[in-house]
Amino acid sequence: MKAIYFLVIFIFAISFFLVSKAHGDGLASEILPPSLIGKINVTLSIGSTPFLIDNNHAGTQLNLVLMDASTQQPIPDATLAVSAFKGQDAVFGHIFKSDSGNFVLSFYPQQSGNTTFDEQGGVISGLFGQDSGNYDVKGPVFNSGGLYRFKIEVITMGAYDNQVSKSYNAGISIPEYDNLTINDPTYGTQRMQIIAYYDQLHNITYDPVKKFVNFTMPFDWSVQNISQLTVVHQEIRIPRTLGDFVVTKYDAYANNIKIPDKLISIDDYSMDAYRIVHIILYKPDVENLFSEQKDPSQEMTFAMKPSNEDNFPIVQFTRNAQYKIALSWDPPKIASGSTTQFNFKILDPYTMNKTVSPISYDFSVLEGKNGVIYHQVGRTSGSDSGDNINVAFPSNYTGAITVAFENLNGSSFSATEFPSTVNSPSMIINQTAAINQTTVPEFPLAAIVTLAAVFGLSISLSKMNLFRLKQA
C-alpha cells in the first residue's frame, strides 16, 4: 500500500538522523551512539511524548532509557543527572533514579514559581527501597515550544553502588503552533498554521496581493551553533479552501535568499483539511545561507509564496504502490467556464518513466472531495505520450478541486488524488498583474532567519466513496 511505501521512506529518513550525530538538533527522539561504560556497550535514548504540544502547553513527557546496546534491554538500577537548557538559559537540573533503567518524566508547565520533582509512588516505594523512575515535574519548564538541549550524566548502572561516570548530550524539539488568520478578498477568512520546531515565531504576516507568508524566529548564526545542527525544519499548514495557495510548486526564501526547490516538500495525505508544506534545511544548507550573508543578526526571516512556475508533471504513487501517475494540465491555471486538458501517464513504479501496458481506470474531477464535476471510465492507450481528457468546468464554480484516479486495472487499492483549484478568469488576470510586480519582500536588517528541527511525517490517507461517485 502507499502508506507502507511512504512509511518505509519515513522510517529510513528518521533512522538516518537518529544515529548520524551525538548532538541531535531538535529531533522528536534520539538514540545516542553506543559507547563503553566499563565492559558494557551502552546507549541512551531520549524522546518526547506527545509529539505535538499546542500553545496551551497542556504538558509533555520525556522518556529516557539507558540500554545495553548489544541486547537492547534497559540497564537496571540507573541514576541519571539531567540538566536541560534552552538557548543560553538553564531550564532545570535534577538527579533521577530508576530500578528498571526506564525513566518517564511528566512535565506540567507553569509560568512561575519553583520547580518541583515528585516521584510517583515515592513514599510507598521508598519504604521498600524502590525507585519507579516515574516523576512529575511542575514549574516553569517546557512552557514554550522550541529546541531544548540536555546534558545527561550517568552516575550508576547495573547496581546503585556501581558508580560510573559518563556524559551524553542530546537535543529534543517540542513543536509549537502559531495560527495566522487570513482575510482573503476572494476566499474569505482562512486560518493557516505554522509549526515551529526551533523557537517561537514572531512577525507572522500575510500579503493577500503578492501571496507572501512571512515569519521570523530567533537564530544563533555563530559557527559553533551551526556546526551542531542536523536539520532545521518549518511546517506550514495551508487550508485546502485557500485556493490560490493550493498549487504545484512553492518559492521560499530565508533571509531574502531563495531556498532550493529540493528542500521544499508537499504532503497532501496527512490531513484532510490542510495541505502541509515542509521547508527543510540541512546543516550544509544553513552553512551556505551563512556564507551568503554579511553580519546576520540573531534572527531568521522566512517568506513563502505560490510559485509563478508550474511544477509539471506531478507524480504520485497509488495507495498500494502498484503504479505511479504523472499528471499535468493545460492551461496551468484552471478557469471557471473554460475547458482544461488533462494529460496523464500511468507508469511502472520500479522503472524510469516506463508507461505500463493498457489498463482500465476511473477518472474524476470533484468539487473539493464530494460533488462530481466530471467522471469517466476508460482504458489507457499505453502510449509514451500518455492520454488526454478534456474537462469543461462550470462557470458558476470556483474553489478547490480533487483530480482522482481509481480502480486502476480493476483494483480498488490502486487509487490516488491530486488537489488543485478553479479560479475565475478575472482572478487569473489580477494574479498575473500582481506576479509582474512581485519581488521578494524586503525585511529589516534586524529580521534575518532560517529554519530548524525535526522531520516527521504521518501518513493518513483519505478514502473516496466510489459507489456514491458512480451514482452521481
C-alpha positions in Angstrom: 0.0 0.0 0.0 1.0 3.6 -0.5 1.0 4.1 3.3 3.6 1.4 3.6 5.7 2.8 0.8 5.9 6.3 2.4 6.3 4.8 5.9 9.4 2.9 4.8 10.9 6.1 3.4 10.0 8.0 6.5 11.5 5.4 8.9 14.7 5.3 6.8 15.0 9.1 6.9 14.3 9.3 10.6 16.7 6.4 11.3 19.5 8.3 9.5 19.0 11.4 11.6 18.8 9.4 14.8 22.1 7.7 14.5 24.0 10.3 12.5 25.2 12.6 15.3 25.6 12.6 19.0 24.4 16.1 19.2 20.8 15.7 18.0 19.3 19.1 17.0 15.7 19.2 17.7 14.6 15.7 16.9 11.4 14.4 18.5 13.5 11.5 19.7 17.1 10.5 19.6 19.2 7.3 20.1 22.7 8.3 21.0 25.7 6.3 19.6 26.9 3.4 21.8 29.9 3.9 24.0 31.7 1.7 26.5 30.9 2.2 30.2 33.1 -0.3 31.9 32.7 -3.5 29.9 29.2 -2.8 28.6 28.5 -1.0 25.3 25.8 1.5 26.4 23.4 3.7 24.5 20.8 6.2 25.7 17.5 7.0 24.1 15.5 10.2 24.7 12.1 11.0 23.3 9.2 13.4 23.8 5.5 12.4 24.1 3.1 13.7 22.9 5.0 14.7 19.8 3.0 17.9 19.4 2.2 20.5 22.0 -0.1 23.4 21.4 0.1 26.9 22.7 -2.0 26.0 25.8 1.1 24.0 26.9 -1.0 21.2 28.4 2.1 19.2 29.1 4.6 16.9 27.7 6.6 13.8 28.6 10.2 12.8 28.3 11.2 9.2 28.2 14.8 8.2 28.8 16.1 4.7 28.6 19.7 3.6 29.5 20.2 0.4 27.3 22.7 -2.3 26.7 23.5 -1.8 23.0 24.1 -5.5 22.3 20.8 -6.7 23.8 18.7 -3.5 23.5 17.5 -4.1 27.1 17.3 -1.4 29.8 20.1 -1.5 32.4 18.7 -1.6 35.9 19.5 0.5 39.0 20.3 3.5 36.9 20.9 7.0 38.2 21.0 10.0 35.8 21.7 13.6 36.5 19.8 15.5 33.9 20.2 19.2 33.0 18.1 21.0 30.4 18.9 24.2 28.6 17.0 26.4 26.1 19.4 28.7 24.3 21.7 30.1 27.0 19.2 29.6 29.8 19.1 26.7 32.2 15.7 25.2 32.5 16.1 22.6 35.2 18.6 20.2 36.8 17.8 17.1 38.9 19.0 13.6 39.8 16.7 10.8 38.8 16.8 7.1 39.8 15.1 4.1 38.2 15.2 0.4 39.2 14.3 -0.6 35.7 16.5 1.8 33.8 13.5 3.4 32.2 12.7 7.0 33.1 9.3 8.7 32.5 9.4 12.5 33.3 5.9 14.1 33.1 6.2 17.9 32.9 3.3 20.2 33.9 4.4 23.7 32.7 3.7 26.7 34.9 4.5 30.4 34.2 6.3 31.0 37.5 7.3 29.5 40.8 9.8 26.9 41.9 10.3 23.7 40.0 9.3 20.6 42.0 10.2 16.9 41.3 7.9 14.3 42.8 8.5 10.6 42.2 5.2 8.7 41.5 4.7 6.2 44.3 7.7 7.8 46.0 6.7 7.4 49.7 5.5 3.8 49.4 8.3 2.8 47.0 10.8 4.5 49.3 9.7 2.3 52.2 10.7 -0.8 50.2 13.8 0.9 48.8 12.4 1.0 45.3 12.6 3.8 42.6 10.0 3.7 40.0 11.7 6.1 37.5 8.4 8.0 37.0 8.5 11.6 38.1 6.0 14.5 38.0 7.8 17.8 37.3 5.9 21.1 37.9 7.2 24.6 37.3 8.3 27.0 34.6 9.7 24.2 32.4 8.7 23.4 28.8 6.2 26.3 28.9 7.1 27.2 25.3 8.0 25.1 22.3 11.4 25.1 20.6 14.7 23.4 20.8 15.9 22.1 24.2 19.4 20.7 24.8 20.2 18.2 27.5 23.4 17.2 29.4 22.9 13.7 30.9 25.4 12.3 33.4 25.2 8.5 34.1 26.1 8.1 37.8 25.1 4.5 38.5 24.1 1.5 36.4 23.6 -2.3 37.0 23.6 -1.6 40.7 23.1 1.6 42.8 26.5 1.0 44.4 28.2 0.7 41.0 29.3 4.2 40.4 30.3 5.2 36.8 31.0 8.5 35.0 29.7 9.1 31.5 28.2 12.2 29.9 25.8 12.4 27.0 24.5 15.5 25.1 21.1 15.4 23.3 18.6 17.8 21.7 14.8 17.5 21.6 12.4 19.8 19.8 8.9 20.5 21.2 6.8 21.9 18.3 4.6 24.9 18.9 1.7 26.0 16.8 1.1 29.6 15.6 -2.2 30.4 13.8 -2.4 33.0 11.1 -5.8 34.4 10.3 -6.1 35.5 6.7 -8.8 37.7 5.3 -8.5 37.0 1.7 -10.6 39.1 -0.7 -11.6 36.1 -2.8 -11.6 33.1 -0.3 -12.7 35.0 2.8 -11.5 34.2 6.3 -8.9 31.4 6.4 -6.6 30.0 9.1 -3.1 29.0 8.2 -1.0 27.1 10.8 2.8 27.4 11.1 4.6 24.9 13.3 7.9 26.0 14.8 10.3 23.3 15.8 13.2 25.5 16.7 12.0 28.6 18.6 9.0 30.8 19.0 7.9 32.8 15.9 7.0 36.4 15.7 6.2 39.0 12.9 3.8 36.4 11.2 2.1 38.2 8.3 0.4 37.5 5.0 0.3 39.7 1.9 -3.0 39.0 0.2 -1.9 40.7 -3.1 1.6 39.2 -3.5 0.6 36.0 -1.6 3.6 36.0 0.7 3.5 34.4 4.1 6.3 35.8 6.3 7.6 34.8 9.8 10.6 35.3 11.9 12.4 33.3 14.6 15.5 33.8 16.8 18.6 32.0 15.5 22.2 31.9 16.6 24.3 32.4 13.5 27.6 31.5 15.3 29.9 29.0 13.7 29.7 26.9 16.9 25.9 26.7 16.8 25.7 25.9 13.1 28.3 23.1 13.5 25.9 21.3 15.9 22.9 21.4 13.5 21.4 18.3 12.0 18.3 19.7 10.3 16.2 22.9 10.5 12.5 22.4 9.8 9.4 24.6 9.5 6.0 23.3 8.7 3.2 25.4 7.1 -0.3 24.0 7.0 -2.4 25.6 4.3 -6.2 25.2 4.3 -7.4 23.5 1.1 -10.1 26.1 0.8 -7.4 28.9 0.2 -7.4 28.2 -3.5 -4.5 30.5 -4.5 -2.2 28.5 -2.2 -3.1 25.0 -3.4 -0.5 24.9 -6.2 2.0 22.5 -7.6 5.1 24.4 -6.5 6.2 27.0 -3.9 9.0 29.5 -3.7 10.6 30.0 -0.3 13.2 32.4 1.0 15.4 32.5 4.1 16.9 35.9 4.9 16.0 37.0 1.4 17.9 34.1 -0.1 16.0 31.6 -2.3 15.7 28.1 -0.8 16.5 25.4 -3.4 13.3 23.6 -4.6 14.6 20.2 -3.4 14.3 21.5 0.2 10.6 22.2 -0.1 8.2 19.2 0.0 4.4 18.9 -0.2 2.3 16.5 1.9 -1.3 16.1 0.7 -2.0 13.0 2.7 -1.6 13.6 6.4 -4.6 15.9 6.9 -7.9 16.2 5.1 -8.4 19.9 5.8 -4.9 21.1 5.2 -2.0 20.7 2.7 1.3 20.6 4.6 4.4 22.2 3.1 7.7 21.3 4.8 10.8 23.6 4.5 13.8 21.5 5.5 17.4 22.9 5.7 20.2 20.6 6.5 23.5 21.8 8.0 25.2 22.4 4.6 22.3 24.5 3.5 22.4 26.6 6.7 26.2 27.0 6.1 25.5 28.2 2.6 23.0 30.7 3.9 25.5 32.0 6.4 28.2 32.4 3.7 25.9 34.4 1.5 25.1 37.0 4.2 27.0 39.9 5.8 26.8 40.2 9.5 23.4 38.5 10.0 21.5 39.4 13.1 20.4 36.8 15.7 17.2 36.0 13.7 15.9 34.2 10.6 13.1 35.5 8.5 11.2 33.3 6.1 8.9 34.1 3.2 6.9 31.6 1.1 4.5 32.1 -1.8 3.0 30.1 -4.6 5.5 29.8 -7.4 5.0 31.6 -10.7 6.1 28.3 -12.3 4.1 25.1 -12.5 5.9 22.0 -11.4 4.5 19.6 -14.1 4.1 16.8 -14.2 3.0 16.0 -10.7 4.0 12.4 -9.9 2.3 10.3 -7.2 2.1 6.6 -6.3 -1.2 4.8 -6.0 -2.1 3.7 -2.4 -0.8 0.2 -3.0 2.4 1.5 -4.7 1.5 -0.7 -7.7 1.6 2.3 -10.2 2.7 5.9 -10.3 0.8 8.5 -12.2 2.3 11.6 -13.8 -0.3 14.3 -14.3 -0.3 17.8 -15.9 -2.9 20.1 -17.4 -3.2 22.9 -19.9 -3.7 25.8 -19.3 -1.8 25.6 -16.0 -4.3 28.0 -14.3 -7.7 26.3 -14.4 -10.5 28.8 -15.0 -14.2 28.5 -14.5 -16.3 28.5 -17.7 -13.4 27.1 -19.7 -12.1 23.7 -20.8 -8.9 22.2 -19.4 -7.0 19.4 -21.0 -5.5 16.8 -18.5 -2.6 14.7 -19.7 -1.7 11.6 -17.6 0.6 8.7 -17.8 0.4 5.5 -15.7 3.9 4.4 -15.1 5.7 1.4 -13.7 6.9 2.4 -10.3 10.1 0.4 -10.5 11.4 1.6 -13.8 12.3 5.0 -15.1 9.3 6.6 -16.8 8.1 3.4 -18.4 4.4 3.6 -19.4 2.5 0.4 -18.4 0.5 -1.7 -20.9 -3.1 -0.6 -21.5 -5.2 -0.8 -18.3 -8.6 0.3 -17.2 -9.2 3.4 -14.9 -11.8 5.6 -13.3 -11.0 9.4 -13.7 -12.9 12.0 -11.8 -12.8 15.7 -11.0 -14.6 16.6 -7.8 -15.6 19.8 -6.1 -13.3 19.5 -3.1 -13.8 15.8 -2.3 -17.5 15.4 -2.8 -19.5 16.9 -5.7 -18.7 15.5 -9.1 -17.7 17.9 -11.9 -16.6 15.2 -14.3 -16.4 11.4 -14.3 -15.1 9.0 -17.0 -14.3 5.2 -17.1 -11.7 4.4 -19.7 -8.7 2.4 -20.7 -5.2 3.8 -21.3 -3.5 3.7 -24.6 -0.1 2.6 -23.3 1.5 5.3 -25.4 4.6 7.0 -24.1 2.9 10.4 -24.7 0.1 9.5 -22.3 -3.6 10.1 -22.5 -5.6 13.3 -22.7 -9.0 14.1 -21.1 -10.8 17.4 -21.7 -12.9 18.7 -18.8 -15.3 21.6 -19.2 -15.6 23.5 -15.9 -18.9 25.2 -15.0 -18.9 29.0 -15.0 -20.5 29.1 -11.5 -17.8 27.2 -9.6 -14.5 28.4 -8.2 -12.5 26.8 -5.4 -10.7 23.6 -4.5 -11.0 20.5 -6.7 -9.7 17.0 -6.5 -8.5 15.1 -9.5 -8.9 11.4 -8.7 -7.8 8.2 -10.3 -9.4 4.9 -9.0 -9.7 1.3 -9.8 -6.6 1.1 -11.9 -6.6 -2.3 -13.6 -9.7 -3.2 -11.6 -8.0 -2.8 -8.2 -9.8 -0.7 -5.6 -6.5 -0.2 -3.8 -4.9 1.3 -6.9 -6.0 4.9 -6.4 -4.6 8.4 -5.8 -5.7 12.0 -5.7 -4.3 15.4 -6.9 -5.6 18.7 -5.4 -5.9 21.8 -7.5 -8.0 25.0 -7.7 -10.5 26.5 -10.2 -10.1 30.3 -10.5 -12.4 32.9 -12.0 -11.0 34.4 -15.3 -10.8 37.8 -13.7 -8.8 36.4 -10.8 -6.2 34.9 -13.1 -5.8 38.3 -14.8 -5.3 40.0 -11.4 -2.9 37.3 -10.3 -0.8 37.8 -13.5 -0.7 41.6 -12.9 0.4 41.0 -9.3 3.0 38.5 -10.3 4.6 41.0 -12.6 5.0 43.4 -9.6 6.1 40.7 -7.2 9.5 40.9 -5.6 10.9 39.1 -2.5 9.8 41.2 0.5 12.5 43.4 1.9 13.0 42.7 5.6 14.8 45.0 8.1 18.3 44.0 8.9 17.2 43.0 12.4 15.0 40.3 10.9 17.1 37.6 9.1 16.1 34.0 9.6 16.5 30.3 8.8 14.7 27.1 9.8 15.1 24.3 12.4 14.4 20.9 13.9 12.8 17.6 13.1 11.3 15.8 10.2 8.4 13.9 10.8 5.5 12.8 8.6 2.4 10.8 9.5 0.5 9.3 6.6 -3.3 9.4 6.9 -4.9 8.6 3.6 -8.4 9.7 2.7 -10.7 7.2 1.0 -13.2 8.1 -1.7 -16.6 6.6 -1.9 -16.6 5.1 -5.4 -20.2 3.9 -5.2 -21.6 7.3 -4.4 -19.4 8.8 -7.1 -20.7 6.5 -9.8 -24.3 7.2 -8.6 -23.7 10.9 -9.0 
